[in-house]
Every structure is written in C-alpha cells, then in structure tokens.
Amino acid sequence: MPAQAAPGRAPSGAAGYRPHLDWKSCGDASNPRLLCAKLEVPLDHARPNGPKIKIAVNRLPATAPADKQQGPILLNPGGPGISGLWMAPWVPSKMPADVAASYDWIGFDLRGTQSSEPHMACDPNYFDGPRPDYQPSAGTEQAWLRKASGYAADCASKYADLLPHLRTVDIVRDMDDIRQALGAKKISFFGWSYGTTLGSTYGAMYPSHVRRLVLDSIVGPHITWYEQNVRQDLQHEKRFKAFTAWVAKADGTYHLGTDASGVESKWYAMRAALGKAPVDGKIGADEWDDTQLAGGYDPAKWPRLATVLAAYTNSKDAGPLRVAYDKYAAPDPSDDSFDLYNAVQCSDSTWPRDWGFWRKDQARIDKKAHYYTYSNMWYNAACVFWAGKGGERPRITGKGLPTALLFQATEDAATVYQGGVEMAKAMPNSRFVVEQGGGRHAITLAGNACLDKPLFDYLRDGTLPKNRGLVDLRCAKTPDPTPTWVGVAKAAAQPGESVRPLDNYRIR
C-alpha cells in the first residue's frame, strides 16, 4: 500500500515526479567546499506534473567519517523571505569542530524570493523615503491606503499564478522535496523566528521525517499573523522604553539627561524635526522609526542609536544618522524579502478586511504602544487588499516527533515570550531554554555560552537539558552594551553589534 501523502499533496514521486539536485561548486573562494543547486518543484504540489518553479539550495557537506555523520540539517533565518543561503557556511563556523563536521548544512531560499526562480519584485521602490508619516495624526491615512492597495494590486497583477502557492504549507512541502532530493529518510532542522513556524509546521506534517528540531525565538503555534503583530507592538514599546532608560543612565556619554521620559521626549522631538525637514531629502520621520527599530531586535545596536540621537539633538549633526540609516534601514531595491513576507503572511491566516476595524483597533493599541503600532500597521496594511483568502496552518501538537529543543528570550520584541511558552505547551515532549531578561531576537550563536552549550550538546548526540517542568533551563541574559560614542568614523560594526543578515530585518 503506498505511503499516505501529506494533506493537500500528491504522493512523492507521483506520475514520474522525482526531486533531484545537481550539485555544482558555488565558486565561493572563501568556502571552496560549498555546493549550489536549483531544485525544481511543482508550483502546486497537488499537481506534480503541472508547472514547475526552482528553489535555490546550497550545501556544506559533512567531513566526518561516514559512521560519524548525522545527515542533512536544513537552516532558516526567518522573515519570511530572508535568504537562507548564507547560513550553510556561517552556522557550522560557529559550531564546535566535531558538530560542524558531522552534518550536511543546507541553506535554501524560499519559493518566490531571492535566488529562487521566479522571485517576486512587486514594487522595488516601495520604501524609498521620505514616505508619508506613519502617524495618522499627520493626515496621511489616505496616502498610505493608496500606497498599500496599489502595492497589493501590483503583486496580484504580476504574480497571479504564483501568489496562491506561497503559504507556509507550500514551503514546507518544498522542504520535504529537498529531503527527498538529498536521499535522506530524515532531516534535522534549525530555524530562527519565522523559521520556527517552518520547523514546527514541518514537524506537524512530516513527523516521521524529523531527526532533530531546534526552534529559536518562537512564533506562537496557534496565532494569526494579525494577532502576532499586536503582540509585537506591545513588546516593542517595552524595548523602546528599555533603550531610553539605558540612555538616561549614560548621561556622561550622551548628554541627553538622566530622566528616561526626558530622553523619550527628545527622541520624539527628533522624529518631528525629521518629518518637517528630512535629512538629505530622504531620511524623515518614518526612516528614523525604521532605524531605531534595529535596537528592538538587538541591544548591541543601542550605542550607535544613542549616538545618533545625541548628535542630532545636541549639535544638529546628522552624520551618525546617515550611517545608522544606511546600516539598519535603507531600502535595497534588489531585496525582495518584503514581497514574500506579504505573500506568506497575507495568505497564511485570515486577516481583517474591514479598514474600519483596523482604524479602531489600531487606535486602541496605540494608546498602549505608541512607538511601534502605526509603523507596524502600515508595514502589514497590504493584507487588507491581498488577492485570495487566508488559509490555516496545521495544528501543532508534537505528536510523533522526537524531543525538540526550544529557545526564547523573555523580552524579545519580534517573537514575544508568550509564543515560546505556547510552543512548549503544544509540544510537551520538548525542552525549553529561556534567556531570562534577554531582549535580543535570535539568541543562539550570539555569544551566550549558557544558551549555546545545550544547542551544541543536542546537535552532537541528542543530549537534552533535564526536564524541570515548563522551563527546563534558565540562562542569565547577555549583558547590555557599555555606553560608547559611535561616530561616523566608526561605521563598521562595533563589538557585540552582529552582522548576521537577519539582524536588520523586520522578522516575523
């Protein structure tokens, strides 16, 4: 009797379809062992003989003796839409030598984005600044609605065939095709942020195909993307206030006063000034919001952001702002991650389609979380107009899975702590490692040995923290950065200021 196919998918190999990878050197002089390929997969997995698309995949092969090798481990940094190809050489470089040698490290770009074919490019200039002010009090609501609806219409017009097949479940089926093309009965998976949605959904759809599963900075298993954004609004407000409190304690460095509320007022005053007179005609109020947002993902960016605020406030010096904007927020027309972000999130779950509801609900949230609510709202507003209806992801239960290893920081703003708790409860056989007080997003491989040790042990031989209840291991947070002045001459990354590609994106 043939094996039963996953829901909504034809059986593997149906009607002659066989996933295949033709590996070739990537031509990367810094990583000569790195191999690249394009995997042809069905546009619609329910029609394996229908139109095909291509998924970009790379591989850093295991170097351990055959009896020490542990098979492929797929990697995803989040987004959705951030390229995963950088992870195949980078992640093992952060691992102990024996762990790095024992796996085939597999990076891939999600269907519809980056180096996969086709890749979406709905409006490459969507984020050019200065944009209409995020705050509706500025009278820009209609301008933003025109912008968001026009963007959604452009996507629908250009990618009518592709858009219905860009849900998480479609990507997960691609992942299983990668497994088959690798000739592996089982795969391991390591994902950050949205990658935790991919990993947990893969585990729900293909539990017998999972060897080891690591989820870091976790999206709740049963939450709509609209609700996820509301959680972010509230937590980003807390992280912004943590930043202003940190600056207030560093008056000797930044000279912005010793009162956190006073620092916050100066931040908003700078925002208002940029709204009236954008720096270089492009760095306005929204662009300052987007630059500051980087600090919500990683406190190591606080010294640079505090320098920007101090230089502009105290001396009208915009030099540090230019550097920070270029590093953290400047749009890159060649980057299409925003397009797939919308394509996945707008179709992955049901969104409110009544703008009157959004207006009222977002105003309610803004009273509690003024810093981020409207910025986040307009980032997601295309979902009001998106073509097609939202679907649902499979329910996450952990049934049939090996013990998974979960990581979460209690103060993470992008994927809030509650999501990690919910995942730990949904997967009762898992182990849950918590960074107590930590505010960084994506916490493993970032210098905290207490967090990295259980990761290394688990990937090495399956060793897990002792089961102690809901939280199995608590780690002290990575200390907040030392206040320093990061001027224009220090444009390069500062100590602790990570240069991982995922760190400068709005990760969901």
Secondary structure as UniProt FT lines:
FT   TURN            7..8
FT   TURN            12..13
FT   HELIX           14..16
FT   STRAND          24..25
FT   TURN            29..30
FT   TURN            32..33
FT   STRAND          35..42
FT   TURN            45..46
FT   TURN            48..49
FT   STRAND          52..60
FT   HELIX           66..68
FT   STRAND          72..76
FT   TURN            79..81
FT   TURN            85..86
FT   HELIX           87..93
FT   HELIX           97..102
FT   STRAND          104..108
FT   TURN            114..115
FT   TURN            124..127
FT   HELIX           136..138
FT   HELIX           141..158
FT   TURN            160..162
FT   HELIX           163..165
FT   HELIX           168..182
FT   STRAND          187..193
FT   HELIX           194..205
FT   HELIX           207..209
FT   STRAND          210..218
FT   TURN            221..222
FT   HELIX           225..248
FT   TURN            249..250
FT   HELIX           251..254
FT   HELIX           260..276
FT   TURN            280..282
FT   HELIX           285..297
FT   HELIX           299..301
FT   HELIX           302..315
FT   HELIX           319..328
FT   TURN            333..334
FT   HELIX           337..348
FT   HELIX           355..366
FT   TURN            367..368
FT   TURN            370..372
FT   HELIX           373..380
FT   HELIX           381..384
FT   TURN            399..400
FT   STRAND          405..409
FT   TURN            410..411
FT   HELIX           417..426
FT   TURN            428..429
FT   STRAND          431..436
FT   TURN            444..445
FT   HELIX           449..461
FT   STRAND          473..476
FT   HELIX           488..490
FT   TURN            495..496
FT   HELIX           501..504
//
